[in-house]
């Protein structure tokens, strides 16, 4: 996910993102992203924090928006918004 977002080249390819169902701002954020980067095929998967975190750790998702702040040490987290 970081590579797709931070690259100097136009991002392209598949980007699979997870989100907790209760986070209402995520679709708006991702909508802006896909309008800007039309060559990205974005998939949004909803679930619970534990499952989404496991899927990121197992490389089934590129990233996820979750609500907990106690993350696995192999994950990098950034506060995007307060819901």
Residue frames as a rotation matrix with the C-alpha (Angstrom) as fourth column:
UNK 1
0.577 0.817 0.000 0.00
0.817 -0.577 0.000 0.00
0.000 0.000 -1.000 0.00
UNK 2
0.423 -0.480 -0.769 2.77
0.177 -0.788 0.589 2.45
-0.889 -0.385 -0.249 0.90
UNK 3
-0.636 -0.706 0.311 4.50
0.410 0.032 0.911 1.83
-0.654 0.707 0.269 -2.43
UNK 4
-0.199 0.654 0.730 1.29
0.962 -0.011 0.273 2.53
0.187 0.757 -0.627 -4.36
UNK 5
0.774 0.571 -0.273 0.68
0.625 -0.758 0.187 5.76
-0.100 -0.315 -0.944 -2.45
UNK 6
0.569 -0.603 -0.559 4.22
0.002 -0.678 0.735 7.17
-0.823 -0.419 -0.385 -2.23
UNK 7
-0.097 -0.633 0.768 5.63
0.837 0.366 0.407 6.26
-0.539 0.682 0.494 -5.64
UNK 8
-0.490 -0.151 -0.858 6.53
-0.218 -0.932 0.289 9.08
-0.844 0.329 0.424 -8.05
UNK 9
-0.979 0.186 -0.081 4.93
-0.021 0.302 0.953 7.05
0.202 0.935 -0.292 -10.83
UNK 10
-0.218 0.973 0.080 1.20
-0.905 -0.232 0.357 6.98
0.366 0.005 0.931 -11.40
UNK 11
-0.605 0.026 0.796 -0.16
-0.506 0.759 -0.410 4.22
-0.615 -0.651 -0.446 -9.11
UNK 12
-0.014 0.614 -0.789 -1.74
-0.912 0.316 0.263 1.28
0.411 0.723 0.556 -10.89
UNK 13
-0.715 -0.217 -0.665 -2.82
-0.103 0.973 -0.207 -2.26
0.692 -0.079 -0.718 -10.20
UNK 14
0.256 0.840 -0.479 -4.87
0.332 0.389 0.859 -3.91
0.908 -0.379 -0.179 -7.51
UNK 15
-0.779 -0.382 0.498 -5.24
-0.321 -0.440 -0.839 -2.34
0.539 -0.813 0.220 -4.04
UNK 16
0.067 0.795 -0.603 -7.22
0.372 0.541 0.755 -4.30
0.926 -0.274 -0.259 -1.45
UNK 17
-0.762 -0.237 0.603 -8.19
-0.354 -0.627 -0.694 -2.32
0.542 -0.742 0.393 1.65
UNK 18
-0.314 0.656 -0.687 -10.15
0.782 0.588 0.204 -3.45
0.538 -0.473 -0.698 4.67
UNK 19
-0.666 0.138 0.733 -12.35
-0.395 -0.899 -0.190 -1.35
0.633 -0.416 0.653 6.93
UNK 20
-0.860 0.463 -0.215 -14.39
0.417 0.394 -0.819 -1.77
-0.294 -0.794 -0.532 10.05
UNK 21
-0.286 0.840 0.461 -18.09
0.889 0.054 0.455 -1.40
0.357 0.540 -0.762 9.20
UNK 22
0.484 0.591 -0.646 -18.67
0.830 -0.543 0.124 1.48
-0.278 -0.596 -0.753 11.61
UNK 23
-0.415 -0.690 -0.592 -16.09
0.386 -0.724 0.572 3.82
-0.824 0.009 0.567 10.03
UNK 24
0.533 0.817 0.222 -18.18
0.585 -0.166 -0.794 6.11
-0.611 0.553 -0.566 7.84
UNK 25
0.549 -0.355 -0.757 -15.38
-0.468 -0.881 0.073 8.37
-0.693 0.314 -0.649 6.48
UNK 26
-0.292 -0.791 0.539 -13.43
0.028 0.556 0.831 5.64
-0.956 0.257 -0.140 4.70
UNK 27
0.179 0.359 0.916 -15.52
0.890 0.337 -0.306 5.46
-0.419 0.870 -0.259 1.49
UNK 28
0.977 0.173 -0.127 -15.18
0.119 -0.928 -0.352 9.24
-0.179 0.329 -0.927 1.04
UNK 29
0.290 -0.949 -0.123 -11.39
-0.535 -0.267 0.801 9.06
-0.793 -0.166 -0.586 1.51
UNK 30
-0.392 -0.461 0.796 -11.03
0.293 0.758 0.583 6.16
-0.872 0.461 -0.162 -0.90
UNK 31
0.582 0.655 0.481 -13.40
0.712 -0.124 -0.691 7.74
-0.393 0.745 -0.539 -3.42
UNK 32
0.826 -0.356 -0.437 -11.07
-0.404 -0.914 -0.018 10.74
-0.393 0.192 -0.899 -3.64
UNK 33
-0.142 -0.940 0.310 -8.12
-0.388 0.341 0.856 8.39
-0.911 0.001 -0.413 -4.10
UNK 34
-0.233 0.056 0.971 -9.66
0.655 0.747 0.114 6.43
-0.719 0.662 -0.211 -6.98
UNK 35
0.871 0.490 0.027 -10.78
0.371 -0.621 -0.690 9.63
-0.321 0.611 -0.723 -8.71
UNK 36
0.554 -0.747 -0.367 -7.18
-0.674 -0.661 0.329 10.83
-0.489 0.065 -0.870 -8.66
UNK 37
-0.592 -0.804 0.061 -5.61
-0.668 0.531 0.522 7.48
-0.452 0.268 -0.851 -9.59
UNK 38
0.338 0.874 -0.349 -7.81
-0.906 0.201 -0.373 5.93
-0.256 0.442 0.860 -12.26
UNK 39
0.057 -0.392 -0.918 -5.41
-0.638 0.693 -0.336 3.02
0.768 0.605 -0.211 -12.94
UNK 40
-0.890 -0.291 0.350 -5.88
-0.453 0.481 -0.751 1.57
0.051 -0.827 -0.560 -9.46
UNK 41
-0.115 0.830 -0.546 -8.40
-0.156 0.528 0.835 -1.24
0.981 0.181 0.069 -9.10
UNK 42
-0.740 -0.174 0.650 -9.56
-0.613 -0.223 -0.758 -0.71
0.277 -0.959 0.058 -5.51
UNK 43
-0.065 0.703 -0.708 -11.41
0.253 0.698 0.670 -3.35
0.965 -0.135 -0.223 -3.50
UNK 44
-0.475 0.007 0.880 -12.95
-0.763 -0.502 -0.408 -2.47
0.439 -0.865 0.244 -0.13
UNK 45
-0.221 0.318 -0.922 -13.58
0.294 0.923 0.248 -5.33
0.930 -0.217 -0.298 2.28
UNK 46
0.084 0.300 0.950 -15.48
-0.797 -0.552 0.245 -4.87
0.598 -0.778 0.193 5.55
UNK 47
0.179 -0.035 -0.983 -14.92
0.373 0.927 0.034 -6.86
0.911 -0.372 0.179 8.69
UNK 48
0.990 0.095 -0.102 -13.86
0.124 -0.258 0.958 -6.75
0.065 -0.962 -0.267 12.32
UNK 49
0.604 -0.793 0.085 -10.52
-0.797 -0.603 0.036 -5.38
0.023 -0.090 -0.996 13.51
UNK 50
0.141 -0.588 0.796 -9.04
-0.466 0.670 0.578 -8.74
-0.874 -0.452 -0.180 14.51
UNK 51
0.492 0.124 0.861 -9.81
0.547 0.726 -0.417 -10.40
-0.677 0.676 0.290 11.17
UNK 52
0.981 -0.109 0.162 -8.70
0.062 -0.612 -0.788 -7.42
0.185 0.783 -0.593 9.10
UNK 53
0.473 -0.853 0.220 -5.44
-0.840 -0.361 0.405 -7.16
-0.266 -0.376 -0.888 11.03
UNK 54
0.117 -0.391 0.913 -4.74
-0.053 0.915 0.399 -10.87
-0.992 -0.095 0.087 10.47
UNK 55
0.724 0.217 0.654 -5.43
0.598 0.274 -0.753 -10.47
-0.342 0.937 0.068 6.76
UNK 56
0.852 -0.523 -0.005 -2.94
-0.481 -0.779 -0.402 -7.59
0.206 0.345 -0.916 6.53
UNK 57
0.183 -0.815 0.550 -0.34
-0.771 0.228 0.594 -9.64
-0.610 -0.533 -0.587 8.42
UNK 58
0.023 -0.096 0.995 -0.96
0.270 0.959 0.087 -12.59
-0.963 0.267 0.048 6.07
UNK 59
-0.796 -0.435 -0.420 -0.69
-0.185 -0.486 0.854 -10.32
-0.576 0.758 0.306 2.98
UNK 60
-0.413 0.750 0.516 -4.31
0.893 0.444 0.070 -10.92
-0.177 0.490 -0.854 1.96
UNK 61
0.818 0.571 0.066 -5.03
0.575 -0.809 -0.121 -7.17
-0.016 0.137 -0.990 2.32
UNK 62
0.013 -0.819 0.573 -2.73
0.609 -0.448 -0.654 -4.28
0.793 0.358 0.493 1.47
UNK 63
-0.943 -0.247 0.221 -3.94
-0.015 -0.635 -0.772 -2.27
0.331 -0.732 0.596 4.47
UNK 64
-0.141 0.937 -0.319 -6.93
0.786 0.302 0.540 -1.63
0.602 -0.175 -0.779 6.66
UNK 65
-0.458 0.169 0.873 -8.81
-0.462 -0.884 -0.071 1.08
0.760 -0.436 0.483 8.53
UNK 66
-0.077 0.375 -0.924 -9.47
0.657 0.716 0.236 -0.20
0.750 -0.589 -0.301 12.07
UNK 67
0.565 0.454 0.688 -10.46
-0.130 -0.775 0.618 1.33
0.814 -0.439 -0.379 15.39
UNK 68
0.906 -0.246 -0.344 -8.06
0.413 0.335 0.847 -0.20
-0.092 -0.910 0.405 17.92
UNK 69
0.742 -0.658 0.125 -4.73
-0.591 -0.731 -0.340 1.32
0.316 0.178 -0.932 18.85
UNK 70
0.193 -0.674 0.713 -2.86
-0.628 0.474 0.617 -1.75
-0.754 -0.567 -0.331 20.19
UNK 71
0.756 0.135 -0.641 -1.30
-0.650 0.281 -0.707 -3.11
0.085 0.950 0.300 17.00
UNK 72
0.849 -0.495 0.186 0.88
0.486 0.869 0.095 -6.06
-0.208 0.010 0.978 16.19
UNK 73
0.312 -0.802 -0.510 4.57
0.004 -0.536 0.844 -5.03
-0.950 -0.266 -0.164 16.21
UNK 74
-0.539 -0.521 0.662 4.95
0.627 0.277 0.728 -5.94
-0.563 0.807 0.177 12.51
UNK 75
0.260 0.719 0.645 2.31
0.946 -0.323 -0.022 -3.38
0.193 0.616 -0.764 11.52
UNK 76
-0.910 -0.413 -0.042 2.75
0.415 -0.905 -0.099 0.34
0.003 -0.107 0.994 10.97
UNK 77
0.084 0.994 -0.073 -0.20
0.995 -0.088 -0.050 2.48
-0.056 -0.068 -0.996 12.01
UNK 78
-0.941 -0.230 0.247 -1.20
0.260 -0.961 0.097 6.06
0.215 0.155 0.964 11.25
UNK 79
-0.281 0.875 -0.394 -4.12
0.559 -0.184 -0.808 7.98
-0.780 -0.448 -0.438 12.69
UNK 80
-0.717 0.094 0.691 -6.15
0.652 -0.263 0.711 9.13
0.248 0.960 0.127 9.70
UNK 81
-0.339 0.665 0.665 -9.18
-0.368 -0.745 0.557 10.59
0.866 -0.056 0.497 11.46
UNK 82
-0.977 0.187 0.107 -11.10
-0.046 0.307 -0.951 10.40
-0.210 -0.933 -0.291 14.69
UNK 83
-0.593 0.800 -0.094 -14.55
0.130 0.211 0.969 8.93
0.795 0.562 -0.230 14.20
